Amino acid sequence: MHLYRICAFTIAACMAAAANAQAQTCHEIPVSLGATHAAAADVQHVSLVLRNEFRAVVGGGLVGTTPQVGYQRGRYAAQVGLPMYRTAVGAAELGIGDLSIEALANVWRNQCWATAVAVVMTAPTGDSSKSMGMGHWMAMSSAALSLRTGPVTATAMIGGGKAVGAAASEHHHHHSKTGFPLVNPMNQFEANAMLRLTLATGSAVRPEAMASIALPLDDMGVTRSVVGLGFDFNQGPWRLHPSVQVGIVGKPFYARTTFDVGYAF
């Protein structure tokens, strides 16, 4: 019972600190499709996830919701999502963002170690003139190595992303006030890494902490770094995942809160 109170107090305190903060969506390394230790040969399900988020940005804020449909069969998984945003930086804007398609494969695992690879493509369905999208296709890939020891699981991820297509040569930073496309701050060409720690508590609640960094591989890029806290709550087919993140370097956002609600059929 004490652990529940500690988690609740920590997250409430972080959200209170984030109330004065930022918002803009960084592309996360796409191992969010599933834990590397979780894939079993006989697992097969369809999942529905609704990701809700608030981001406080320079000069205003942003609210977004992303319906996601996923499918997992054994070690393989795929997911499609189409975000919708309401921005309030200057004049308020409402619209859809860039469509994302993700695929993941859990390559190998045993009782302690696991590895996974993932790829993501985003299509320019969002209106870049209103800072709802990148204005061009993006391709991202990543690899993850996970170690489980006792109640703690540590997952390290490395990856990269690059703008592709004819429009990729255009100026990437569409939003003049923030220096990033408002909803998806990302460099035209970058390398990124993330570390996530999760704690098994013997209950349905699993606290987690994360830190990430993105390094530009082009001349006009910006280094970004983010840290965050959250927890997973799994009960039967339901999954809840609240989190709060703070921008440390490059200010992809001052702060960002998310709340995912998922159901697996």
Sine and cosine of phi, psi and omega as CSV:
sin_phi,cos_phi,sin_psi,cos_psi,sin_omega,cos_omega
0.00,0.00,-0.58,0.82,0.03,-1.00
-0.89,0.46,-0.61,0.79,-0.02,-1.00
-0.90,0.44,-0.67,0.74,0.05,-1.00
-0.85,0.53,-0.69,0.72,-0.03,-1.00
-0.92,0.40,-0.65,0.76,0.02,-1.00
-0.89,0.45,-0.71,0.70,0.01,-1.00
-0.89,0.46,-0.71,0.70,-0.02,-1.00
-0.89,0.45,-0.68,0.74,0.00,-1.00
-0.91,0.42,-0.69,0.73,-0.02,-1.00
-0.88,0.48,-0.74,0.68,-0.04,-1.00
-0.93,0.37,-0.64,0.77,0.03,-1.00
-0.89,0.45,-0.65,0.76,0.02,-1.00
-0.91,0.41,-0.66,0.76,0.01,-1.00
-0.91,0.42,-0.66,0.75,0.01,-1.00
-0.92,0.40,-0.58,0.82,0.05,-1.00
-0.91,0.42,-0.65,0.76,0.05,-1.00
-0.91,0.41,-0.55,0.83,-0.04,-1.00
-0.97,0.24,-0.22,0.97,-0.08,-1.00
-0.89,0.46,-0.42,0.91,0.02,-1.00
-1.00,-0.08,0.21,0.98,-0.26,-0.97
-0.96,-0.28,-0.53,-0.85,-0.26,-0.97
-0.93,-0.36,0.14,-0.99,0.14,-0.99
-0.40,-0.92,0.77,-0.64,0.19,-0.98
-0.09,-1.00,0.59,-0.81,-0.10,-0.99
-1.00,0.00,0.86,-0.52,0.19,-0.98
-1.00,0.05,0.54,-0.84,0.13,-0.99
-0.95,0.30,0.89,-0.46,0.06,-1.00
-0.99,0.14,0.50,-0.87,0.11,-0.99
-0.88,0.48,0.76,-0.65,-0.31,-0.95
-0.99,0.14,0.63,0.77,0.16,-0.99
-1.00,0.08,0.12,0.99,0.10,-0.99
-0.92,0.40,-0.16,0.99,0.05,-1.00
-0.90,0.44,-0.38,0.92,0.00,-1.00
0.21,-0.98,0.46,-0.89,0.03,-1.00
-0.94,0.35,0.62,-0.78,-0.04,-1.00
-0.91,0.42,-0.42,0.91,0.00,-1.00
-1.00,0.06,-0.13,0.99,-0.21,-0.98
-1.00,0.01,-0.27,0.96,-0.13,-0.99
-0.97,0.23,0.81,-0.59,0.09,-1.00
-0.89,-0.46,0.43,-0.90,-0.10,-0.99
-0.87,0.49,-0.50,0.87,-0.08,-1.00
-0.99,-0.16,0.11,0.99,0.01,-1.00
-0.96,0.28,0.76,-0.65,0.08,-1.00
-0.45,-0.90,0.88,-0.48,0.02,-1.00
-0.34,-0.94,0.35,-0.94,0.17,-0.98
-0.97,-0.25,0.66,-0.75,-0.02,-1.00
-0.81,-0.59,0.55,-0.84,0.12,-0.99
-0.88,-0.48,0.78,-0.63,-0.01,-1.00
-0.76,-0.65,0.69,-0.73,0.13,-0.99
-0.89,-0.46,0.93,-0.38,0.02,-1.00
-0.99,-0.15,0.86,-0.51,0.04,-1.00
-0.93,-0.36,0.65,-0.76,-0.04,-1.00
-0.53,-0.85,0.44,-0.90,0.16,-0.99
-0.79,-0.62,0.71,-0.71,0.05,-1.00
-0.76,-0.65,0.77,-0.64,0.09,-1.00
-0.99,-0.10,0.85,-0.53,-0.08,-1.00
-0.86,-0.51,0.16,-0.99,0.07,-1.00
-0.85,0.53,0.87,-0.49,0.06,-1.00
1.00,0.09,0.11,0.99,0.00,-1.00
0.26,-0.97,-0.56,-0.83,-0.05,-1.00
-0.45,-0.89,0.07,-1.00,-0.05,-1.00
-0.52,-0.85,0.67,-0.75,0.12,-0.99
-0.86,-0.52,0.72,-0.69,-0.01,-1.00
-0.67,-0.74,0.46,-0.89,0.14,-0.99
-0.65,-0.76,0.69,-0.72,-0.08,-1.00
-0.78,-0.63,0.96,-0.27,0.16,-0.99
-0.95,0.30,0.74,-0.67,-0.01,-1.00
-0.78,-0.62,0.71,-0.71,0.08,-1.00
-0.90,-0.43,0.81,-0.58,-0.04,-1.00
-0.81,-0.58,0.35,-0.94,0.06,-1.00
-0.64,-0.77,0.74,-0.67,0.06,-1.00
-0.79,-0.61,0.70,-0.71,0.12,-0.99
-0.68,-0.74,0.94,-0.33,-0.05,-1.00
0.87,0.49,-0.81,-0.58,-0.07,-1.00
-1.00,0.08,-0.03,1.00,-0.07,-1.00
-0.95,-0.33,0.57,-0.83,0.01,-1.00
-0.53,-0.85,0.45,-0.89,0.06,-1.00
-0.59,-0.81,0.41,-0.91,-0.06,-1.00
-0.44,-0.90,0.63,-0.78,0.05,-1.00
-0.81,-0.59,0.70,-0.72,0.00,-1.00
-0.62,-0.79,0.57,-0.82,0.05,-1.00
-0.74,-0.67,0.96,-0.27,-0.06,-1.00
-0.98,0.20,0.40,-0.92,0.13,-0.99
-0.77,-0.64,0.69,-0.72,-0.12,-0.99
-0.77,-0.63,0.48,-0.88,0.29,-0.96
-0.81,-0.59,0.91,-0.41,-0.02,-1.00
-0.98,-0.19,0.50,-0.87,0.04,-1.00
-0.67,-0.75,0.89,0.46,0.12,-0.99
-0.86,-0.51,0.98,-0.21,-0.21,-0.98
0.98,0.22,-0.72,-0.69,0.03,-1.00
-0.93,0.36,0.67,-0.75,0.01,-1.00
-0.93,0.37,0.65,-0.76,0.02,-1.00
-0.75,-0.66,0.54,-0.84,0.02,-1.00
-0.73,-0.68,0.75,-0.67,0.01,-1.00
0.01,-1.00,0.05,-1.00,0.05,-1.00
-1.00,0.06,0.37,-0.93,0.06,-1.00
-0.98,-0.22,-0.36,-0.93,-0.02,-1.00
-0.99,0.12,0.77,-0.64,0.08,-1.00
-0.89,0.45,0.71,-0.71,0.03,-1.00
-0.87,-0.50,0.64,-0.77,0.06,-1.00
-0.80,-0.60,0.86,-0.52,-0.06,-1.00
-0.86,-0.51,0.54,-0.84,0.09,-1.00
-0.64,-0.77,0.64,-0.77,-0.05,-1.00
-0.67,-0.74,0.57,-0.82,0.11,-0.99
-0.75,-0.67,0.83,-0.56,0.16,-0.99
-0.99,0.17,0.94,-0.34,-0.20,-0.98
-0.98,0.20,-0.73,0.68,-0.10,-1.00
-0.37,-0.93,0.55,-0.83,0.05,-1.00
-0.36,-0.93,0.43,-0.90,0.22,-0.98
-0.67,-0.74,-0.36,-0.93,-0.08,-1.00
-0.92,0.38,-0.43,0.90,-0.06,-1.00
-0.92,-0.38,-0.62,0.78,-0.15,-0.99
-0.92,-0.40,0.47,-0.88,0.09,-1.00
-0.44,-0.90,0.51,-0.86,0.04,-1.00
-0.74,-0.68,0.49,-0.87,0.01,-1.00
-0.49,-0.87,0.44,-0.90,0.10,-0.99
-0.78,-0.63,0.47,-0.88,-0.04,-1.00
-0.53,-0.85,0.47,-0.88,0.10,-0.99
-0.73,-0.68,0.51,-0.86,0.01,-1.00
-0.67,-0.75,0.67,-0.74,0.17,-0.98
-0.84,-0.55,0.67,-0.74,0.14,-0.99
-0.88,-0.48,0.68,-0.74,0.01,-1.00
-0.98,-0.22,0.59,-0.81,-0.09,-1.00
-0.98,0.21,0.90,0.44,0.03,-1.00
-0.99,0.11,-0.32,0.95,0.04,-1.00
-0.99,0.13,0.50,-0.87,-0.02,-1.00
-0.98,0.18,0.96,-0.28,-0.05,-1.00
-0.93,0.36,-0.41,0.91,0.02,-1.00
-0.93,0.37,-0.36,0.93,0.07,-1.00
-0.96,-0.27,0.21,0.98,-0.01,-1.00
0.86,0.50,0.56,0.83,0.06,-1.00
-1.00,-0.05,-0.17,0.98,-0.04,-1.00
-0.32,-0.95,0.00,-1.00,-0.07,-1.00
-0.98,0.19,-0.44,0.90,-0.05,-1.00
1.00,0.05,0.04,1.00,0.02,-1.00
-0.32,-0.95,0.19,-0.98,0.05,-1.00
-0.94,0.33,0.50,-0.87,0.12,-0.99
-0.78,-0.63,0.61,-0.79,0.07,-1.00
-0.84,-0.55,0.76,-0.65,-0.02,-1.00
-0.71,-0.70,0.54,-0.84,0.06,-1.00
-0.61,-0.79,0.37,-0.93,-0.01,-1.00
-0.38,-0.92,0.32,-0.95,0.09,-1.00
-0.72,-0.70,0.57,-0.82,-0.06,-1.00
-0.77,-0.64,0.61,-0.79,0.11,-0.99
-0.81,-0.58,0.81,-0.58,-0.10,-1.00
-0.85,-0.53,0.68,-0.73,0.04,-1.00
-0.82,-0.58,0.81,-0.59,0.06,-1.00
-0.93,-0.36,0.86,-0.51,0.02,-1.00
-0.69,-0.72,0.90,-0.44,-0.09,-1.00
0.88,0.48,-0.71,-0.70,-0.02,-1.00
-0.99,0.10,-0.11,0.99,-0.11,-0.99
-0.98,-0.20,0.72,-0.69,0.14,-0.99
-0.87,-0.49,0.82,-0.57,0.03,-1.00
-0.94,-0.35,0.79,-0.62,0.01,-1.00
-0.83,-0.55,0.85,-0.53,0.06,-1.00
-0.95,-0.31,0.72,-0.70,-0.04,-1.00
-0.77,-0.63,0.65,-0.76,0.13,-0.99
-0.77,-0.63,0.52,-0.85,-0.03,-1.00
-0.24,-0.97,-0.17,-0.99,0.02,-1.00
-0.33,-0.94,0.30,-0.95,0.02,-1.00
-0.58,-0.82,0.52,-0.86,-0.02,-1.00
-0.53,-0.85,0.65,-0.76,0.12,-0.99
-0.95,0.30,0.65,-0.76,-0.01,-1.00
-0.73,-0.68,0.31,-0.95,0.03,-1.00
0.99,-0.11,0.11,-0.99,-0.10,-1.00
-0.90,0.44,-0.55,0.84,-0.06,-1.00
-0.99,0.16,-0.08,1.00,-0.08,-1.00
-0.92,0.39,-0.39,0.92,-0.01,-1.00
-0.98,0.19,-0.20,0.98,0.02,-1.00
-0.96,0.29,0.24,-0.97,-0.03,-1.00
-0.87,0.49,0.81,-0.58,-0.18,-0.98
-0.99,0.15,-0.55,0.84,-0.10,-0.99
-1.00,0.04,1.00,0.00,-0.16,-0.99
-0.96,0.29,-0.51,0.86,-0.18,-0.98
-0.99,-0.10,0.93,-0.37,-0.13,-0.99
-0.92,0.39,-0.52,0.85,-0.06,-1.00
-0.97,0.25,-0.62,0.78,-0.10,-1.00
-0.99,-0.16,-0.32,0.95,-0.05,-1.00
0.99,0.15,0.03,1.00,0.04,-1.00
-0.72,-0.69,0.39,-0.92,0.35,-0.94
-0.83,0.56,0.76,-0.65,-0.20,-0.98
-0.84,0.54,-0.70,0.71,-0.13,-0.99
-1.00,0.02,-0.33,0.94,-0.05,-1.00
-0.65,-0.76,0.95,0.32,0.02,-1.00
-0.90,0.44,0.87,-0.50,-0.03,-1.00
-0.28,-0.96,0.54,-0.84,0.05,-1.00
-0.98,0.20,0.38,-0.93,0.07,-1.00
-0.86,0.51,-0.56,0.83,-0.03,-1.00
-0.55,-0.84,0.87,-0.48,-0.08,-1.00
-0.49,-0.87,0.37,-0.93,0.18,-0.98
-0.93,-0.36,0.57,-0.82,-0.01,-1.00
-0.61,-0.79,0.34,-0.94,-0.01,-1.00
-0.53,-0.85,0.46,-0.89,0.00,-1.00
-0.55,-0.83,0.57,-0.82,0.13,-0.99
-0.82,-0.57,0.78,-0.62,0.01,-1.00
-0.80,-0.60,0.74,-0.67,0.06,-1.00
-0.90,-0.44,0.77,-0.64,0.06,-1.00
-0.83,-0.56,0.50,-0.86,-0.05,-1.00
-0.86,-0.52,0.85,-0.53,0.09,-1.00
-0.99,0.14,0.84,-0.54,-0.10,-1.00
-0.97,-0.23,-0.03,1.00,-0.09,-1.00
0.99,0.14,0.10,0.99,0.03,-1.00
-0.76,-0.65,-0.20,-0.98,-0.02,-1.00
-0.98,0.20,-0.17,0.99,-0.06,-1.00
-0.99,-0.15,0.76,-0.65,0.03,-1.00
-0.78,-0.62,0.98,-0.19,0.06,-1.00
-0.91,0.42,0.45,-0.89,0.02,-1.00
-0.54,-0.84,0.40,-0.92,0.11,-0.99
-0.70,-0.71,0.52,-0.85,-0.03,-1.00
-0.59,-0.80,0.38,-0.93,0.13,-0.99
-0.54,-0.84,0.63,-0.78,-0.01,-1.00
-0.63,-0.77,0.36,-0.93,0.06,-1.00
-0.57,-0.82,0.58,-0.81,0.08,-1.00
-0.79,-0.61,0.76,-0.65,-0.04,-1.00
-0.90,-0.43,0.79,-0.61,-0.01,-1.00
-0.94,0.33,0.61,-0.80,0.07,-1.00
-0.92,-0.39,0.28,0.96,0.09,-1.00
-0.77,-0.64,0.16,-0.99,-0.12,-0.99
-0.94,0.34,-0.47,0.88,-0.11,-0.99
-0.98,-0.17,0.25,0.97,-0.12,-0.99
-0.99,0.15,0.19,-0.98,0.01,-1.00
-0.76,-0.65,0.75,-0.66,0.09,-1.00
-0.97,0.24,0.70,-0.72,0.02,-1.00
-0.81,-0.58,0.57,-0.82,0.09,-1.00
-0.59,-0.81,0.66,-0.75,-0.09,-1.00
-0.67,-0.74,0.61,-0.79,0.15,-0.99
-0.81,-0.59,0.42,-0.91,-0.03,-1.00
-0.31,-0.95,0.28,-0.96,0.08,-1.00
-0.76,-0.65,0.47,-0.89,0.05,-1.00
-0.13,-0.99,-0.16,-0.99,0.13,-0.99
-0.39,-0.92,0.44,-0.90,0.12,-0.99
-0.99,-0.17,0.67,-0.74,0.13,-0.99
-0.80,-0.59,0.90,-0.43,-0.01,-1.00
-0.90,-0.44,0.81,-0.58,0.04,-1.00
-0.63,-0.78,0.97,-0.23,-0.07,-1.00
0.88,0.48,-0.76,-0.65,-0.02,-1.00
-0.99,0.16,-0.09,1.00,-0.08,-1.00
-1.00,-0.03,0.56,-0.83,0.09,-1.00
-0.65,-0.76,0.79,-0.62,0.10,-0.99
-0.89,-0.45,0.66,-0.75,-0.03,-1.00
-0.59,-0.81,1.00,0.02,0.13,-0.99
-1.00,0.06,0.51,-0.86,0.05,-1.00
-0.41,-0.91,0.34,-0.94,0.12,-0.99
-0.70,-0.71,0.68,-0.73,-0.02,-1.00
-0.77,-0.64,0.49,-0.87,0.00,-1.00
-0.79,-0.61,0.74,-0.68,0.07,-1.00
-0.98,0.22,0.81,-0.59,-0.05,-1.00
-0.98,-0.20,-0.73,0.68,-0.03,-1.00
-0.81,-0.59,0.64,-0.77,0.07,-1.00
0.98,0.21,-0.20,0.98,0.04,-1.00
0.72,0.69,0.85,0.53,0.15,-0.99
-0.88,0.47,-0.43,0.90,0.20,-0.98
-0.23,-0.97,0.38,-0.93,0.12,-0.99
-0.96,0.28,-0.74,0.67,0.04,-1.00
-0.43,-0.90,0.42,-0.91,-0.03,-1.00
-0.56,-0.83,0.77,-0.64,0.09,-1.00
-0.90,-0.43,0.65,-0.76,0.03,-1.00
-0.75,-0.66,0.44,-0.90,0.10,-0.99
-0.58,-0.81,0.95,-0.30,0.00,-1.00
-0.99,-0.11,0.70,-0.72,0.12,-0.99
-0.85,-0.53,0.86,-0.51,-0.07,-1.00
-0.78,-0.62,0.46,-0.89,0.04,-1.00
-0.63,-0.77,0.77,-0.64,0.00,-1.00
-0.95,-0.32,0.79,-0.61,0.00,-1.00
-1.00,-0.01,0.00,0.00,0.00,0.00
